[in-house]
Amino acid sequence: MEINNLLGMDGNIVIGIVNERLRLECNSMSELISRYELDENELIDKMAQLGYQYDPLTNQFR
């Protein structure tokens, strides 16, 4: 699935895609941001609006 317009998608879809990519492809949020050329602040803000924060210990937004 393309995620180049990820931040414009519905929040429920975003959290699912982001956590899936973190689980299967990326070892950190930094790697996710780099690999998919995402804006870190926009991603963090979008997740915060949905009530999620990145947990580096589990490598997912919770």
Buried (B, 14 or more C-beta within 10 A) or exposed (E): EEBEEBBEBEEEEBBEBBBEBBEEEBEEBEBBBEEBEBEEEEBBEBBEEBEBEBEEEEBBBE
